[in-house]
């Protein structure tokens, strides 16, 4: 089964603020791993903020088409 488009498609693209990785460099390998984990957390949070912002922006237009996803088992949705 192939989904059939019922309307025009629009791409909403955002780019989050860059993460300054050069500030996190540390010559100690153990410290570097900790900082890398913190940088990844920061990156994920910024990406999620962008996605949440897009969802809020398009909600008035797309909410009427939303359907529950029976395959989704997460806490968000």
PQR file with spaces between the fields and no chain letter, atoms N, CA, C, O and H, PARSE charges and radii, in Angstrom:
ATOM       1  N    UNK     1       0.842   -1.167    0.000 -0.4000 1.5000
ATOM       2  CA   UNK     1       0.000    0.000    0.000 -0.0000 2.0000
ATOM       3  C    UNK     1       0.892    1.237    0.000  0.5500 1.7000
ATOM       4  O    UNK     1       1.840    1.332    0.780 -0.5500 1.4000
ATOM       5  N    UNK     2       0.583    2.169   -0.872 -0.4000 1.5000
ATOM       6  CA   UNK     2       1.340    3.409   -0.969 -0.0000 2.0000
ATOM       7  C    UNK     2       0.430    4.558   -0.551  0.5500 1.7000
ATOM       8  O    UNK     2      -0.698    4.653   -1.036 -0.5500 1.4000
ATOM       9  H    UNK     2      -0.187    2.091   -1.506  0.4000 1.0000
ATOM      10  N    UNK     3       0.903    5.444    0.350 -0.4000 1.5000
ATOM      11  CA   UNK     3       0.070    6.577    0.755 -0.0000 2.0000
ATOM      12  C    UNK     3      -0.207    7.509   -0.419  0.5500 1.7000
ATOM      13  O    UNK     3       0.643    7.706   -1.288 -0.5500 1.4000
ATOM      14  H    UNK     3       1.819    5.367    0.744  0.4000 1.0000
ATOM      15  N    UNK     4      -1.380    8.063   -0.430 -0.4000 1.5000
ATOM      16  CA   UNK     4      -1.777    8.991   -1.491 -0.0000 2.0000
ATOM      17  C    UNK     4      -1.844   10.385   -0.887  0.5500 1.7000
ATOM      18  O    UNK     4      -2.472   10.592    0.152 -0.5500 1.4000
ATOM      19  H    UNK     4      -2.070    7.903    0.276  0.4000 1.0000
ATOM      20  N    UNK     5      -1.202   11.326   -1.534 -0.4000 1.5000
ATOM      21  CA   UNK     5      -1.199   12.712   -1.045 -0.0000 2.0000
ATOM      22  C    UNK     5      -2.598   13.308   -1.205  0.5500 1.7000
ATOM      23  O    UNK     5      -3.228   13.162   -2.252 -0.5500 1.4000
ATOM      24  H    UNK     5      -0.692   11.158   -2.377  0.4000 1.0000
ATOM      25  N    UNK     6      -3.070   13.974   -0.168 -0.4000 1.5000
ATOM      26  CA   UNK     6      -4.386   14.612   -0.231 -0.0000 2.0000
ATOM      27  C    UNK     6      -4.271   16.126   -0.311  0.5500 1.7000
ATOM      28  O    UNK     6      -5.281   16.830   -0.315 -0.5500 1.4000
ATOM      29  H    UNK     6      -2.558   14.093    0.682  0.4000 1.0000
ATOM      30  N    UNK     7      -3.059   16.623   -0.375 -0.4000 1.5000
ATOM      31  CA   UNK     7      -2.856   18.061   -0.469 -0.0000 2.0000
ATOM      32  C    UNK     7      -1.406   18.353   -0.785  0.5500 1.7000
ATOM      33  O    UNK     7      -0.576   17.448   -0.867 -0.5500 1.4000
ATOM      34  H    UNK     7      -2.239   16.052   -0.373  0.4000 1.0000
ATOM      35  N    UNK     8      -1.109   19.635   -0.962 -0.4000 1.5000
ATOM      36  CA   UNK     8       0.271   20.004   -1.278 -0.0000 2.0000
ATOM      37  C    UNK     8       1.213   19.726   -0.110  0.5500 1.7000
ATOM      38  O    UNK     8       0.802   19.754    1.050 -0.5500 1.4000
ATOM      39  H    UNK     8      -1.783   20.371   -0.895  0.4000 1.0000
ATOM      40  N    UNK     9       2.449   19.464   -0.419 -0.4000 1.5000
ATOM      41  CA   UNK     9       3.469   19.220    0.601 -0.0000 2.0000
ATOM      42  C    UNK     9       4.335   20.466    0.734  0.5500 1.7000
ATOM      43  O    UNK     9       4.696   21.090   -0.265 -0.5500 1.4000
ATOM      44  H    UNK     9       2.783   19.442   -1.361  0.4000 1.0000
ATOM      45  N    UNK    10       4.663   20.822    1.962 -0.4000 1.5000
ATOM      46  CA   UNK    10       5.506   21.980    2.240 -0.0000 2.0000
ATOM      47  C    UNK    10       6.589   21.552    3.218  0.5500 1.7000
ATOM      48  O    UNK    10       6.297   20.908    4.226 -0.5500 1.4000
ATOM      49  H    UNK    10       4.370   20.316    2.773  0.4000 1.0000
ATOM      50  N    UNK    11       7.831   21.904    2.931 -0.4000 1.5000
ATOM      51  CA   UNK    11       8.932   21.597    3.848 -0.0000 2.0000
ATOM      52  C    UNK    11       9.170   22.791    4.757  0.5500 1.7000
ATOM      53  O    UNK    11       9.344   23.913    4.281 -0.5500 1.4000
ATOM      54  H    UNK    11       8.069   22.427    2.112  0.4000 1.0000
ATOM      55  N    UNK    12       9.177   22.553    6.063 -0.4000 1.5000
ATOM      56  CA   UNK    12       9.492   23.579    7.059 -0.0000 2.0000
ATOM      57  C    UNK    12      10.860   23.227    7.630  0.5500 1.7000
ATOM      58  O    UNK    12      11.018   22.201    8.291 -0.5500 1.4000
ATOM      59  H    UNK    12       9.036   21.641    6.449  0.4000 1.0000
ATOM      60  N    UNK    13      11.845   24.078    7.375 -0.4000 1.5000
ATOM      61  CA   UNK    13      13.222   23.767    7.740 -0.0000 2.0000
ATOM      62  C    UNK    13      13.751   24.839    8.689  0.5500 1.7000
ATOM      63  O    UNK    13      13.567   26.034    8.461 -0.5500 1.4000
ATOM      64  H    UNK    13      11.717   24.912    6.838  0.4000 1.0000
ATOM      65  N    UNK    14      14.403   24.396    9.743 -0.4000 1.5000
ATOM      66  CA   UNK    14      15.045   25.298   10.686 -0.0000 2.0000
ATOM      67  C    UNK    14      16.445   24.770   10.970  0.5500 1.7000
ATOM      68  O    UNK    14      16.700   23.569   10.876 -0.5500 1.4000
ATOM      69  H    UNK    14      14.553   23.425    9.929  0.4000 1.0000
ATOM      70  N    UNK    15      17.337   25.673   11.316 -0.4000 1.5000
ATOM      71  CA   UNK    15      18.693   25.297   11.701 -0.0000 2.0000
ATOM      72  C    UNK    15      18.929   25.832   13.104  0.5500 1.7000
ATOM      73  O    UNK    15      18.856   27.040   13.329 -0.5500 1.4000
ATOM      74  H    UNK    15      17.129   26.648   11.392  0.4000 1.0000
ATOM      75  N    UNK    16      19.212   24.941   14.048 -0.4000 1.5000
ATOM      76  CA   UNK    16      19.435   25.407   15.422 -0.0000 2.0000
ATOM      77  C    UNK    16      20.753   26.170   15.544  0.5500 1.7000
ATOM      78  O    UNK    16      21.596   26.136   14.648 -0.5500 1.4000
ATOM      79  H    UNK    16      19.271   23.960   13.864  0.4000 1.0000
ATOM      80  N    UNK    17      20.908   26.854   16.669 -0.4000 1.5000
ATOM      81  CA   UNK    17      22.167   27.545   16.941 -0.0000 2.0000
ATOM      82  C    UNK    17      23.304   26.528   16.941  0.5500 1.7000
ATOM      83  O    UNK    17      23.133   25.408   17.424 -0.5500 1.4000
ATOM      84  H    UNK    17      20.224   26.882   17.397  0.4000 1.0000
ATOM      85  N    UNK    18      24.466   26.908   16.401 -0.4000 1.5000
ATOM      86  CA   UNK    18      25.590   25.968   16.399 -0.0000 2.0000
ATOM      87  C    UNK    18      26.108   25.727   17.819  0.5500 1.7000
ATOM      88  O    UNK    18      25.964   26.571   18.704 -0.5500 1.4000
ATOM      89  H    UNK    18      24.605   27.817   16.009  0.4000 1.0000
ATOM      90  N    UNK    19      26.700   24.579   18.006 -0.4000 1.5000
ATOM      91  CA   UNK    19      27.310   24.228   19.285 -0.0000 2.0000
ATOM      92  C    UNK    19      28.811   24.449   19.150  0.5500 1.7000
ATOM      93  O    UNK    19      29.442   23.879   18.260 -0.5500 1.4000
ATOM      94  H    UNK    19      26.816   23.894   17.287  0.4000 1.0000
ATOM      95  N    UNK    20      29.380   25.259   20.011 -0.4000 1.5000
ATOM      96  CA   UNK    20      30.814   25.574   19.959 -0.0000 2.0000
ATOM      97  C    UNK    20      31.614   24.405   20.536  0.5500 1.7000
ATOM      98  O    UNK    20      31.849   24.340   21.743 -0.5500 1.4000
ATOM      99  H    UNK    20      28.867   25.722   20.734  0.4000 1.0000
ATOM     100  N    UNK    21      32.023   23.500   19.678 -0.4000 1.5000
ATOM     101  CA   UNK    21      32.738   22.317   20.150 -0.0000 2.0000
ATOM     102  C    UNK    21      34.178   22.626   20.528  0.5500 1.7000
ATOM     103  O    UNK    21      34.760   21.915   21.347 -0.5500 1.4000
ATOM     104  H    UNK    21      31.832   23.553   18.698  0.4000 1.0000
ATOM     105  N    UNK    22      34.763   23.658   19.956 -0.4000 1.5000
ATOM     106  CA   UNK    22      36.155   23.975   20.283 -0.0000 2.0000
ATOM     107  C    UNK    22      36.311   24.400   21.746  0.5500 1.7000
ATOM     108  O    UNK    22      37.393   24.254   22.314 -0.5500 1.4000
ATOM     109  H    UNK    22      34.290   24.235   19.291  0.4000 1.0000
ATOM     110  N    UNK    23      35.257   24.918   22.357 -0.4000 1.5000
ATOM     111  CA   UNK    23      35.307   25.297   23.766 -0.0000 2.0000
ATOM     112  C    UNK    23      35.324   24.081   24.681  0.5500 1.7000
ATOM     113  O    UNK    23      35.678   24.196   25.854 -0.5500 1.4000
ATOM     114  H    UNK    23      34.378   25.036   21.896  0.4000 1.0000
ATOM     115  N    UNK    24      34.952   22.934   24.167 -0.4000 1.5000
ATOM     116  CA   UNK    24      34.838   21.732   24.994 -0.0000 2.0000
ATOM     117  C    UNK    24      36.039   20.807   24.870  0.5500 1.7000
ATOM     118  O    UNK    24      36.093   19.771   25.532 -0.5500 1.4000
ATOM     119  H    UNK    24      34.665   22.841   23.213  0.4000 1.0000
ATOM     120  N    UNK    25      37.003   21.170   24.030 -0.4000 1.5000
ATOM     121  CA   UNK    25      38.158   20.296   23.861 -0.0000 2.0000
ATOM     122  C    UNK    25      38.967   20.238   25.141  0.5500 1.7000
ATOM     123  O    UNK    25      39.180   21.251   25.807 -0.5500 1.4000
ATOM     124  H    UNK    25      36.959   22.012   23.493  0.4000 1.0000
ATOM     125  N    UNK    26      39.411   19.043   25.474 -0.4000 1.5000
ATOM     126  CA   UNK    26      40.193   18.815   26.698 -0.0000 2.0000
ATOM     127  C    UNK    26      41.248   17.761   26.386  0.5500 1.7000
ATOM     128  O    UNK    26      40.920   16.728   25.803 -0.5500 1.4000
ATOM     129  H    UNK    26      39.237   18.220   24.934  0.4000 1.0000
ATOM     130  N    UNK    27      42.517   17.995   26.762 -0.4000 1.5000
ATOM     131  CA   UNK    27      43.562   17.009   26.448 -0.0000 2.0000
ATOM     132  C    UNK    27      43.401   15.678   27.193  0.5500 1.7000
ATOM     133  O    UNK    27      43.934   14.660   26.754 -0.5500 1.4000
ATOM     134  H    UNK    27      42.784   18.835   27.236  0.4000 1.0000
ATOM     135  N    UNK    28      42.690   15.678   28.290 -0.4000 1.5000
ATOM     136  CA   UNK    28      42.476   14.438   29.036 -0.0000 2.0000
ATOM     137  C    UNK    28      41.377   13.607   28.358  0.5500 1.7000
ATOM     138  O    UNK    28      40.252   14.088   28.224 -0.5500 1.4000
ATOM     139  H    UNK    28      42.257   16.505   28.647  0.4000 1.0000
ATOM     140  N    UNK    29      41.671   12.374   27.930 -0.4000 1.5000
ATOM     141  CA   UNK    29      40.654   11.567   27.244 -0.0000 2.0000
ATOM     142  C    UNK    29      39.376   11.357   28.053  0.5500 1.7000
ATOM     143  O    UNK    29      38.283   11.442   27.494 -0.5500 1.4000
ATOM     144  H    UNK    29      42.585   11.982   28.039  0.4000 1.0000
ATOM     145  N    UNK    30      39.484   11.090   29.332 -0.4000 1.5000
ATOM     146  CA   UNK    30      38.283   10.853   30.146 -0.0000 2.0000
ATOM     147  C    UNK    30      37.415   12.103   30.206  0.5500 1.7000
ATOM     148  O    UNK    30      36.190   12.019   30.121 -0.5500 1.4000
ATOM     149  H    UNK    30      40.372   11.022   29.786  0.4000 1.0000
ATOM     150  N    UNK    31      38.055   13.266   30.354 -0.4000 1.5000
ATOM     151  CA   UNK    31      37.307   14.528   30.405 -0.0000 2.0000
ATOM     152  C    UNK    31      36.664   14.813   29.054  0.5500 1.7000
ATOM     153  O    UNK    31      35.556   15.346   28.995 -0.5500 1.4000
ATOM     154  H    UNK    31      39.050   13.334   30.424  0.4000 1.0000
ATOM     155  N    UNK    32      37.350   14.461   27.968 -0.4000 1.5000
ATOM     156  CA   UNK    32      36.810   14.690   26.630 -0.0000 2.0000
ATOM     157  C    UNK    32      35.536   13.880   26.417  0.5500 1.7000
ATOM     158  O    UNK    32      34.573   14.390   25.844 -0.5500 1.4000
ATOM     159  H    UNK    32      38.250   14.027   28.016  0.4000 1.0000
ATOM     160  N    UNK    33      35.513   12.631   26.866 -0.4000 1.5000
ATOM     161  CA   UNK    33      34.312   11.802   26.705 -0.0000 2.0000
ATOM     162  C    UNK    33      33.120   12.409   27.436  0.5500 1.7000
ATOM     163  O    UNK    33      32.000   12.397   26.925 -0.5500 1.4000
ATOM     164  H    UNK    33      36.295   12.217   27.331  0.4000 1.0000
ATOM     165  N    UNK    34      33.359   12.932   28.616 -0.4000 1.5000
ATOM     166  CA   UNK    34      32.287   13.571   29.379 -0.0000 2.0000
ATOM     167  C    UNK    34      31.785   14.804   28.652  0.5500 1.7000
ATOM     168  O    UNK    34      30.580   15.041   28.569 -0.5500 1.4000
ATOM     169  H    UNK    34      34.269   12.942   29.031  0.4000 1.0000
ATOM     170  N    UNK    35      32.711   15.583   28.129 -0.4000 1.5000
ATOM     171  CA   UNK    35      32.313   16.804   27.414 -0.0000 2.0000
ATOM     172  C    UNK    35      31.592   16.477   26.112  0.5500 1.7000
ATOM     173  O    UNK    35      30.656   17.177   25.728 -0.5500 1.4000
ATOM     174  H    UNK    35      33.690   15.391   28.197  0.4000 1.0000
ATOM     175  N    UNK    36      32.021   15.420   25.433 -0.4000 1.5000
ATOM     176  CA   UNK    36      31.335   15.012   24.199 -0.0000 2.0000
ATOM     177  C    UNK    36      29.892   14.627   24.522  0.5500 1.7000
ATOM     178  O    UNK    36      28.970   14.996   23.795 -0.5500 1.4000
ATOM     179  H    UNK    36      32.782   14.851   25.745  0.4000 1.0000
ATOM     180  N    UNK    37      29.699   13.896   25.597 -0.4000 1.5000
ATOM     181  CA   UNK    37      28.342   13.517   25.991 -0.0000 2.0000
ATOM     182  C    UNK    37      27.503   14.756   26.277  0.5500 1.7000
ATOM     183  O    UNK    37      26.329   14.809   25.910 -0.5500 1.4000
ATOM     184  H    UNK    37      30.448   13.596   26.188  0.4000 1.0000
ATOM     185  N    UNK    38      28.097   15.748   26.928 -0.4000 1.5000
ATOM     186  CA   UNK    38      27.379   16.989   27.217 -0.0000 2.0000
ATOM     187  C    UNK    38      27.056   17.742   25.925  0.5500 1.7000
ATOM     188  O    UNK    38      25.969   18.304   25.790 -0.5500 1.4000
ATOM     189  H    UNK    38      29.050   15.705   27.225  0.4000 1.0000
ATOM     190  N    UNK    39      27.993   17.755   24.978 -0.4000 1.5000
ATOM     191  CA   UNK    39      27.748   18.412   23.688 -0.0000 2.0000
ATOM     192  C    UNK    39      26.613   17.725   22.931  0.5500 1.7000
ATOM     193  O    UNK    39      25.769   18.394   22.335 -0.5500 1.4000
ATOM     194  H    UNK    39      28.876   17.298   25.088  0.4000 1.0000
ATOM     195  N    UNK    40      26.592   16.404   22.953 -0.4000 1.5000
ATOM     196  CA   UNK    40      25.513   15.674   22.286 -0.0000 2.0000
ATOM     197  C    UNK    40      24.168   15.973   22.931  0.5500 1.7000
ATOM     198  O    UNK    40      23.162   16.119   22.237 -0.5500 1.4000
ATOM     199  H    UNK    40      27.278   15.861   23.437  0.4000 1.0000
ATOM     200  N    UNK    41      24.145   16.063   24.246 -0.4000 1.5000
ATOM     201  CA   UNK    41      22.902   16.428   24.940 -0.0000 2.0000
ATOM     202  C    UNK    41      22.440   17.818   24.517  0.5500 1.7000
ATOM     203  O    UNK    41      21.253   18.038   24.274 -0.5500 1.4000
ATOM     204  H    UNK    41      24.962   15.944   24.810  0.4000 1.0000
ATOM     205  N    UNK    42      23.386   18.758   24.431 -0.4000 1.5000
ATOM     206  CA   UNK    42      23.057   20.117   23.996 -0.0000 2.0000
ATOM     207  C    UNK    42      22.513   20.105   22.571  0.5500 1.7000
ATOM     208  O    UNK    42      21.518   20.764   22.270 -0.5500 1.4000
ATOM     209  H    UNK    42      24.350   18.579   24.629  0.4000 1.0000
ATOM     210  N    UNK    43      23.177   19.351   21.700 -0.4000 1.5000
ATOM     211  CA   UNK    43      22.749   19.257   20.300 -0.0000 2.0000
ATOM     212  C    UNK    43      21.335   18.678   20.199  0.5500 1.7000
ATOM     213  O    UNK    43      20.494   19.212   19.476 -0.5500 1.4000
ATOM     214  H    UNK    43      23.985   18.815   21.944  0.4000 1.0000
ATOM     215  N    UNK    44      21.080   17.600   20.916 -0.4000 1.5000
ATOM     216  CA   UNK    44      19.749   16.983   20.889 -0.0000 2.0000
ATOM     217  C    UNK    44      18.677   17.942   21.400  0.5500 1.7000
ATOM     218  O    UNK    44      17.586   18.018   20.836 -0.5500 1.4000
ATOM     219  H    UNK    44      21.763   17.166   21.503  0.4000 1.0000
ATOM     220  N    UNK    45      18.989   18.668   22.462 -0.4000 1.5000
ATOM     221  CA   UNK    45      18.031   19.622   23.028 -0.0000 2.0000
ATOM     222  C    UNK    45      17.722   20.737   22.029  0.5500 1.7000
ATOM     223  O    UNK    45      16.565   21.127   21.877 -0.5500 1.4000
ATOM     224  H    UNK    45      19.876   18.606   22.921  0.4000 1.0000
ATOM     225  N    UNK    46      18.740   21.247   21.353 -0.4000 1.5000
ATOM     226  CA   UNK    46      18.513   22.313   20.363 -0.0000 2.0000
ATOM     227  C    UNK    46      17.710   21.814   19.177  0.5500 1.7000
ATOM     228  O    UNK    46      16.836   22.518   18.671 -0.5500 1.4000
ATOM     229  H    UNK    46      19.680   20.930   21.477  0.4000 1.0000
ATOM     230  N    UNK    47      18.005   20.600   18.734 -0.4000 1.5000
ATOM     231  CA   UNK    47      17.242   20.031   17.627 -0.0000 2.0000
ATOM     232  C    UNK    47      15.782   19.840   18.032  0.5500 1.7000
ATOM     233  O    UNK    47      14.879   20.134   17.249 -0.5500 1.4000
ATOM     234  H    UNK    47      18.715   20.028   19.146  0.4000 1.0000
ATOM     235  N    UNK    48      15.544   19.350   19.250 -0.4000 1.5000
ATOM     236  CA   UNK    48      14.175   19.138   19.718 -0.0000 2.0000
ATOM     237  C    UNK    48      13.435   20.460   19.835  0.5500 1.7000
ATOM     238  O    UNK    48      12.247   20.536   19.521 -0.5500 1.4000
ATOM     239  H    UNK    48      16.277   19.111   19.886  0.4000 1.0000
ATOM     240  N    UNK    49      14.133   21.513   20.290 -0.4000 1.5000
ATOM     241  CA   UNK    49      13.512   22.834   20.371 -0.0000 2.0000
ATOM     242  C    UNK    49      13.080   23.308   18.989  0.5500 1.7000
ATOM     243  O    UNK    49      12.001   23.881   18.839 -0.5500 1.4000
ATOM     244  H    UNK    49      15.098   21.451   20.545  0.4000 1.0000
ATOM     245  N    UNK    50      13.917   23.072   17.975 -0.4000 1.5000
ATOM     246  CA   UNK    50      13.546   23.452   16.603 -0.0000 2.0000
ATOM     247  C    UNK    50      12.316   22.677   16.147  0.5500 1.7000
ATOM     248  O    UNK    50      11.391   23.260   15.582 -0.5500 1.4000
ATOM     249  H    UNK    50      14.794   22.606   18.097  0.4000 1.0000
ATOM     250  N    UNK    51      12.299   21.373   16.388 -0.4000 1.5000
ATOM     251  CA   UNK    51      11.154   20.561   15.977 -0.0000 2.0000
ATOM     252  C    UNK    51       9.883   20.983   16.708  0.5500 1.7000
ATOM     253  O    UNK    51       8.813   21.069   16.105 -0.5500 1.4000
ATOM     254  H    UNK    51      13.051   20.899   16.847  0.4000 1.0000
ATOM     255  N    UNK    52      10.001   21.243   18.002 -0.4000 1.5000
ATOM     256  CA   UNK    52       8.836   21.691   18.770 -0.0000 2.0000
ATOM     257  C    UNK    52       8.321   23.032   18.242  0.5500 1.7000
ATOM     258  O    UNK    52       7.112   23.253   18.171 -0.5500 1.4000
ATOM     259  H    UNK    52      10.870   21.173   18.492  0.4000 1.0000
ATOM     260  N    UNK    53       9.250   23.929   17.872 -0.4000 1.5000
ATOM     261  CA   UNK    53       8.856   25.221   17.319 -0.0000 2.0000
ATOM     262  C    UNK    53       8.128   25.075   15.992  0.5500 1.7000
ATOM     263  O    UNK    53       7.128   25.750   15.749 -0.5500 1.4000
ATOM     264  H    UNK    53      10.232   23.749   17.930  0.4000 1.0000
ATOM     265  N    UNK    54       8.629   24.194   15.136 -0.4000 1.5000
ATOM     266  CA   UNK    54       7.961   23.947   13.854 -0.0000 2.0000
ATOM     267  C    UNK    54       6.568   23.378   14.103  0.5500 1.7000
ATOM     268  O    UNK    54       5.602   23.803   13.470 -0.5500 1.4000
ATOM     269  H    UNK    54       9.441   23.646   15.333  0.4000 1.0000
ATOM     270  N    UNK    55       6.459   22.419   15.022 -0.4000 1.5000
ATOM     271  CA   UNK    55       5.157   21.825   15.311 -0.0000 2.0000
ATOM     272  C    UNK    55       4.164   22.858   15.822  0.5500 1.7000
ATOM     273  O    UNK    55       2.993   22.830   15.444 -0.5500 1.4000
ATOM     274  H    UNK    55       7.244   22.074   15.536  0.4000 1.0000
ATOM     275  N    UNK    56       4.620   23.778   16.685 -0.4000 1.5000
ATOM     276  CA   UNK    56       3.722   24.840   17.165 -0.0000 2.0000
ATOM     277  C    UNK    56       3.311   25.766   16.013  0.5500 1.7000
ATOM     278  O    UNK    56       2.163   26.203   15.928 -0.5500 1.4000
ATOM     279  H    UNK    56       5.571   23.801   16.992  0.4000 1.0000
ATOM     280  N    UNK    57       4.267   26.051   15.138 -0.4000 1.5000
ATOM     281  CA   UNK    57       4.003   26.958   14.011 -0.0000 2.0000
ATOM     282  C    UNK    57       2.969   26.386   13.040  0.5500 1.7000
ATOM     283  O    UNK    57       2.096   27.110   12.562 -0.5500 1.4000
ATOM     284  H    UNK    57       5.199   25.696   15.207  0.4000 1.0000
ATOM     285  N    UNK    58       3.067   25.099   12.753 -0.4000 1.5000
ATOM     286  CA   UNK    58       2.181   24.507   11.745 -0.0000 2.0000
ATOM     287  C    UNK    58       0.905   23.909   12.339  0.5500 1.7000
ATOM     288  O    UNK    58       0.008   23.505   11.599 -0.5500 1.4000
ATOM     289  H    UNK    58       3.776   24.510   13.141  0.4000 1.0000
ATOM     290  N    UNK    59       0.820   23.852   13.662 -0.4000 1.5000
ATOM     291  CA   UNK    59      -0.336   23.225   14.317 -0.0000 2.0000
ATOM     292  C    UNK    59      -1.686   23.756   13.832  0.5500 1.7000
ATOM     293  O    UNK    59      -2.585   22.954   13.579 -0.5500 1.4000
ATOM     294  H    UNK    59       1.548   24.181   14.264  0.4000 1.0000
ATOM     295  N    UNK    60      -1.867   25.081   13.691 -0.4000 1.5000
ATOM     296  CA   UNK    60      -3.183   25.551   13.254 -0.0000 2.0000
ATOM     297  C    UNK    60      -3.616   25.008   11.890  0.5500 1.7000
ATOM     298  O    UNK    60      -4.809   24.885   11.612 -0.5500 1.4000
ATOM     299  H    UNK    60      -1.137   25.732   13.897  0.4000 1.0000
ATOM     300  N    UNK    61      -2.648   24.688   11.054 -0.4000 1.5000
ATOM     301  CA   UNK    61      -2.960   24.201    9.711 -0.0000 2.0000
ATOM     302  C    UNK    61      -3.125   22.683    9.681  0.5500 1.7000
ATOM     303  O    UNK    61      -4.015   22.170    9.002 -0.5500 1.4000
ATOM     304  H    UNK    61      -1.678   24.788   11.280  0.4000 1.0000
ATOM     305  N    UNK    62      -2.268   21.957   10.418 -0.4000 1.5000
ATOM     306  CA   UNK    62      -2.234   20.504   10.278 -0.0000 2.0000
ATOM     307  C    UNK    62      -2.992   19.721   11.344  0.5500 1.7000
ATOM     308  O    UNK    62      -3.246   18.530   11.161 -0.5500 1.4000
ATOM     309  H    UNK    62      -1.546   22.374   10.969  0.4000 1.0000
ATOM     310  N    UNK    63      -3.358   20.359   12.447 -0.4000 1.5000
ATOM     311  CA   UNK    63      -4.011   19.615   13.533 -0.0000 2.0000
ATOM     312  C    UNK    63      -5.289   18.908   13.093  0.5500 1.7000
ATOM     313  O    UNK    63      -5.605   17.830   13.598 -0.5500 1.4000
ATOM     314  H    UNK    63      -3.151   21.327   12.595  0.4000 1.0000
ATOM     315  N    UNK    64      -6.011   19.491   12.178 -0.4000 1.5000
ATOM     316  CA   UNK    64      -7.265   18.852   11.753 -0.0000 2.0000
ATOM     317  C    UNK    64      -7.020   17.546   10.987  0.5500 1.7000
ATOM     318  O    UNK    64      -7.937   16.740   10.829 -0.5500 1.4000
ATOM     319  H    UNK    64      -5.754   20.366   11.768  0.4000 1.0000
ATOM     320  N    UNK    65      -5.802   17.340   10.519 -0.4000 1.5000
ATOM     321  CA   UNK    65      -5.472   16.119    9.775 -0.0000 2.0000
ATOM     322  C    UNK    65      -4.790   15.071   10.651  0.5500 1.7000
ATOM     323  O    UNK    65      -4.545   13.954   10.195 -0.5500 1.4000
ATOM     324  H    UNK    65      -5.057   17.994   10.647  0.4000 1.0000
ATOM     325  N    UNK    66      -4.484   15.410   11.886 -0.4000 1.5000
ATOM     326  CA   UNK    66      -3.759   14.478   12.762 -0.0000 2.0000
ATOM     327  C    UNK    66      -4.592   13.241   13.064  0.5500 1.7000
ATOM     328  O    UNK    66      -5.797   13.319   13.304 -0.5500 1.4000
ATOM     329  H    UNK    66      -4.683   16.318   12.256  0.4000 1.0000
ATOM     330  N    UNK    67      -3.921   12.112   13.045 -0.4000 1.5000
ATOM     331  CA   UNK    67      -4.532   10.840   13.409 -0.0000 2.0000
ATOM     332  C    UNK    67      -3.600   10.153   14.390  0.5500 1.7000
ATOM     333  O    UNK    67      -2.380   10.262   14.273 -0.5500 1.4000
ATOM     334  H    UNK    67      -2.942   12.049   12.850  0.4000 1.0000
ATOM     335  N    UNK    68      -4.157    9.459   15.338 -0.4000 1.5000
ATOM     336  CA   UNK    68      -3.347    8.713   16.292 -0.0000 2.0000
ATOM     337  C    UNK    68      -2.580    7.633   15.565  0.5500 1.7000
ATOM     338  O    UNK    68      -3.126    6.951   14.698 -0.5500 1.4000
ATOM     339  H    UNK    68      -5.149    9.371   15.433  0.4000 1.0000
ATOM     340  N    UNK    69      -1.311    7.473   15.917 -0.4000 1.5000
ATOM     341  CA   UNK    69      -0.476    6.439   15.325 -0.0000 2.0000
ATOM     342  C    UNK    69      -0.535    5.210   16.224  0.5500 1.7000
ATOM     343  O    UNK    69       0.008    5.240   17.328 -0.5500 1.4000
ATOM     344  H    UNK    69      -0.867    8.027   16.622  0.4000 1.0000
ATOM     345  N    UNK    70      -1.175    4.134   15.787 -0.4000 1.5000
ATOM     346  CA   UNK    70      -1.285    2.951   16.634 -0.0000 2.0000
ATOM     347  C    UNK    70       0.045    2.250   16.866  0.5500 1.7000
ATOM     348  O    UNK    70       0.154    1.416   17.766 -0.5500 1.4000
ATOM     349  H    UNK    70      -1.616    4.109   14.890  0.4000 1.0000
ATOM     350  N    UNK    71       1.060    2.575   16.069 -0.4000 1.5000
ATOM     351  CA   UNK    71       2.373    1.956   16.222 -0.0000 2.0000
ATOM     352  C    UNK    71       3.243    2.710   17.213  0.5500 1.7000
ATOM     353  O    UNK    71       4.273    2.188   17.641 -0.5500 1.4000
ATOM     354  H    UNK    71       0.972    3.252   15.339  0.4000 1.0000
ATOM     355  N    UNK    72       2.854    3.929   17.590 -0.4000 1.5000
ATOM     356  CA   UNK    72       3.653    4.756   18.504 -0.0000 2.0000
ATOM     357  C    UNK    72       3.449    4.301   19.927  0.5500 1.7000
ATOM     358  O    UNK    72       2.318    4.212   20.404 -0.5500 1.4000
ATOM     359  H    UNK    72       2.018    4.353   17.242  0.4000 1.0000
ATOM     360  N    UNK    73       4.553    4.009   20.613 -0.4000 1.5000
ATOM     361  CA   UNK    73       4.451    3.559   21.996 -0.0000 2.0000
ATOM     362  C    UNK    73       5.137    4.522   22.941  0.5500 1.7000
ATOM     363  O    UNK    73       5.215    4.258   24.141 -0.5500 1.4000
ATOM     364  H    UNK    73       5.472    4.081   20.225  0.4000 1.0000
ATOM     365  N    UNK    74       5.640    5.644   22.419 -0.4000 1.5000
ATOM     366  CA   UNK    74       6.351    6.605   23.257 -0.0000 2.0000
ATOM     367  C    UNK    74       5.398    7.433   24.096  0.5500 1.7000
ATOM     368  O    UNK    74       4.179    7.321   23.965 -0.5500 1.4000
ATOM     369  H    UNK    74       5.577    5.859   21.444  0.4000 1.0000
ATOM     370  N    UNK    75       5.962    8.264   24.959 -0.4000 1.5000
ATOM     371  CA   UNK    75       5.155    9.093   25.847 -0.0000 2.0000
ATOM     372  C    UNK    75       4.729   10.390   25.171  0.5500 1.7000
ATOM     373  O    UNK    75       3.815   11.062   25.647 -0.5500 1.4000
ATOM     374  H    UNK    75       6.952    8.355   25.066  0.4000 1.0000
ATOM     375  N    UNK    76       5.385   10.753   24.060 -0.4000 1.5000
ATOM     376  CA   UNK    76       5.021   11.960   23.322 -0.0000 2.0000
ATOM     377  C    UNK    76       4.316   11.546   22.037  0.5500 1.7000
ATOM     378  O    UNK    76       4.457   10.415   21.572 -0.5500 1.4000
ATOM     379  H    UNK    76       6.128   10.207   23.674  0.4000 1.0000
ATOM     380  N    UNK    77       3.572   12.459   21.483 -0.4000 1.5000
ATOM     381  CA   UNK    77       2.970   12.068   20.223 -0.0000 2.0000
ATOM     382  C    UNK    77       1.897   12.958   19.839  0.5500 1.7000
ATOM     383  O    UNK    77       1.279   12.766   18.792 -0.5500 1.4000
ATOM     384  H    UNK    77       3.458   13.378   21.861  0.4000 1.0000
